[in-house]
Structures are given as structure tokens and as C-alpha cells.
Amino acid sequence: MTDPLDPGSDVGLYVHWPYCARICPYCDFNVVRDRGRTEEQAGLVEAILTDLRAQRDLTGPRRLASIFFGGGTPSLMAPDAVARIVAAARDLFPPAGDIEITLEANPTDAEAGRFAALADAGINRLSMGVQALDDAALRFLGRDHSAAEALRAVDLARRAFDRLSIDLIYARPDQTPEDWAAELTAALALGFEHVSPYQLTIEPTTAFGRAFARGTLTPPDEYRAASLYETTQDVLSAAGFEAYEVSNHARGPAARSSHNLHVWRGGDYLGLGPGAHGRLTLDGVRTATVAHRRIADYVAGVSSLTPWSERDAQTPVDAAEECLLLALRTTEGAPVALLSPLGLSAERAPVADLIGDGFLMLKAERLIATERGRPVLDGVLKALLT
């Protein structure tokens, strides 16, 4: 009998579209401004299609597990370009049946006008970067939309897609648990089946990072952040959402992101587009790939059959460590078999100590972070891997 948690030999597909109408002050992704780049974007679409065909030659025949368009802002892509990529992926990696095809979108009026066309192009799950439902918070986060625009976009999205996910950012300066509970409750009333609430992270290379270094931005302290995290869990749990991953909550198993689960379970996936990461099993070896970050370098690299700035064959230890890091973020946990390549055992420290202290548990040959362990998962992983 096939293990439902085993990703098998199926391959996922991640497409990175780097263009954004505005660069948000908290974002450290590989993004550029969208203005005046029509010719460049057309060339990038062709490069992505060429890269897709070249990677199919490397992997050989595989089944398609899922497709995820991320960014950047892939809802700025021309729907016909999305349709071409979806069709090519299906042709090169024929899926066994219906698959999840996700696209990230911002709720501006301009992007919402494309939702029906994107659904026609093959998108069947929309992940909406609403981030906040308060105009002052949206201005602070550098977003291009208002709360009213977000509500209009959600209404249009509901007509075009059966599956909807919302991204929200919390732990903003001066945000109280009471304010966050009210905002989260209002978001749930919009009817999403999946919620991804992210604590605001201050990255040094971003505008927020520079403001923090100057002392003009003060995020919540660890006690307030912990209280906001607990509020997140309480509100979502009461509304029937399961935290199946540290930052992802679904209203039942069918609402989970199958693409993300494929990645968290250690499945292979192709990374297409500037800066995209991939994980491929080539000649029996797990291989980590990173595409050239600059758009021009990626396009030129695809043309010369060198799309990657990095292609590293992972050792069994590297591969096991990465799989453990990802799997312990989920409620499914990690196969106990991953411990052996790392020189670990459930019967010895540090694993046995973490189990004894209630941070980890063993269930059906899997190592799982407990409710106590998940909020401090970074510390748990540090104890395991150092």
C-alpha cells in the first residue's frame, strides 16, 4: 500500500515571477519594479518555457504533482502566459488526475480584473496577499491596496475560484492581541478555506531593516509576539482551522496546500524563473538548484543551457537535515528514518530529552513537534542539529 505521506517520484513546479508594482518595505524576495518592462517580460516567459523543457530532459518522465506561481506578483502576468506555462507543464509531465495549480495575487482592483482570465488559464487555487484589513496598517506595510479594495477583490475571487487562501501579517508595531483577534475574525468572515498568518520579520536588507537599525522602527518584544502567536492559534482553532504547518492553517484536510505539502514531505520540484530554488533527484542523488537571480542573467543562462547559479549534489546528511527541518514544521512530522543519517536516535539525547521534556513526540514511526514545541521550533531544531 502506498504511503499517503510519501511524495514518490512526482515532481512539483515552482514558477517565480519577479515583478511587483511596488517593493514592500518588509520584502527580501528577488523582486523588481514592474514599470516599462513589457519586452523583458515577454522574453522571460520564453526563457521559463525553454527552462521547463530542458529540466524535463534532465529528470526524464515524471508525473506532475502541482504548480505554484509565486513572486513577486504573478497576478501581474498576462493570463495567456500563465496558460502557456500550465499547458507546457501538463504536456511534459502528464499528471495522474486533477492537480492543484496555485497563483499568488494582490487584491488591487487592476489585478482583480484578471481573476476570471487566470481561472480560464488553468489556475484553480488563489493565494491572496491581503496582509491587513486596516488602512493604516496597509500604509505602514507599503501595500498598494486599501481595505475596501481587498474586500472587492475577495468578492471577485470568490466568483472565479473555489479554493481561496489569505495571507496576513501580524506582530506589527503597537498591535495588541485584542486588535489582532478582531482583524483575524473579520478576515475569517470573508470565507477563506486557508489562512497563512505570518509574524512580521525584520530582514536587515529591507527598508524595515534599515529603519530598525536607525531606531525608528520598534517591533513587538518577544512577550507581545508570543501573545499574538497564541491569539492566532486560539482564534483560528475556535473557527475550525487546523495549524497543519507552523504558519499555515486549513479548514479541513482538503483545504491544505498540496503543493506546499509536497515540498515539506521532501518531494522533488523544479524551480523556474530568476532566483528560483529547486530540488531534483538526478542519477539517484538529491540535487539543490538555484537559478540566476538577475533577470538578464537567467535569460542568458537558459539560452546557454546554464540557468543555475548553483547546482549542488546533497550528501545523505544534508538531504536528511533539510527534510527534517521542513517536516517538523508540519503536524505530520518527520519519518524516524531521517534520524539515522544524522547520527540521531529516539532512544538517546538530544531526541530522547526533547521527547521527555514534551517538545517532541513519537507517533506511528514519525517524530512530531508538540503544541509546546512548535512555538519554540527554532530552539528545538538547534538542539537536534548542533
C-alpha positions, 0 to 999 in steps of 0.5 A, a space after each residue: 500500500 502506498 504511503 499517503 505521506 510519501 511524495 514518490 517520484 512526482 515532481 512539483 513546479 515552482 514558477 517565480 515571477 519577479 515583478 511587483 508594482 511596488 517593493 514592500 518595505 518588509 520584502 527580501 524576495 528577488 523582486 523588481 519594479 514592474 514599470 516599462 518592462 513589457 519586452 523583458 517580460 515577454 522574453 522571460 516567459 520564453 526563457 521559463 518555457 525553454 527552462 521547463 523543457 530542458 529540466 524535463 530532459 534532465 529528470 526524464 518522465 515524471 508525473 506532475 504533482 502541482 504548480 505554484 506561481 509565486 513572486 513577486 506578483 504573478 497576478 501581474 502576468 498576462 493570463 495567456 502566459 500563465 496558460 502557456 506555462 500550465 499547458 507546457 507543464 501538463 504536456 511534459 509531465 502528464 499528471 495522474 488526475 486533477 492537480 492543484 495549480 496555485 497563483 499568488 495575487 494582490 487584491 488591487 482592483 487592476 489585478 482583480 480584473 484578471 481573476 476570471 482570465 487566470 481561472 480560464 488559464 488553468 489556475 484553480 487555487 488563489 493565494 491572496 496577499 491581503 496582509 491587513 484589513 486596516 488602512 493604516 496598517 496597509 500604509 505602514 506595510 507599503 501595500 498598494 491596496 486599501 481595505 475596501 479594495 481587498 474586500 472587492 477583490 475577495 468578492 471577485 475571487 470568490 466568483 472565479 475560484 473555489 479554493 481561496 487562501 489569505 495571507 496576513 501579517 501580524 506582530 506589527 508595531 503597537 498591535 495588541 492581541 485584542 486588535 489582532 483577534 478582531 482583524 483575524 475574525 473579520 478576515 475569517 468572515 470573508 470565507 477563506 478555506 486557508 489562512 497563512 498568518 505570518 509574524 512580521 520579520 525584520 530582514 536587515 536588507 529591507 527598508 524595515 531593516 534599515 529603519 530598525 537599525 536607525 531606531 525608528 522602527 520598534 517591533 513587538 518584544 518577544 512577550 507581545 509576539 508570543 501573545 499574538 502567536 497564541 491569539 492566532 492559534 486560539 482564534 483560528 482553532 475556535 473557527 475550525 482551522 487546523 495549524 497543519 504547518 507552523 504558519 499555515 492553517 486549513 479548514 479541513 484536510 482538503 483545504 491544505 496546500 498540496 503543493 506546499 505539502 509536497 515540498 515539506 514531505 521532501 518531494 522533488 520540484 523544479 524551480 523556474 524563473 530568476 532566483 528560483 530554488 529547486 530540488 531534483 533527484 538526478 542519477 539517484 542523488 538529491 540535487 539543490 538548484 538555484 537559478 540566476 537571480 538577475 533577470 538578464 542573467 537567467 535569460 542568458 543562462 537558459 539560452 546557454 543551457 546554464 540557468 543555475 547559479 548553483 547546482 549542488 549534489 546533497 550528501 545523505 546528511 544534508 538531504 536528511 537535515 533539510 527534510 527534517 527541518 521542513 517536516 517538523 514544521 508540519 503536524 505530520 512530522 518527520 519519518 524516524 528514518 531521517 534520524 539515522 543519517 544524522 547520527 540521531 536516535 529516539 532512544 538517546 539525547 538530544 531526541 530522547 530529552 526533547 521527547 521527555 521534556 514534551 517538545 517532541 513526540 513519537 507517533 506511528 514511526 514519525 517524530 512530531 513537534 508538540 503544541 509546546 514545541 512548535 512555538 519554540 521550533 527554532 530552539 528545538 531544531 538547534 538542539 537536534 542539529 548542533 
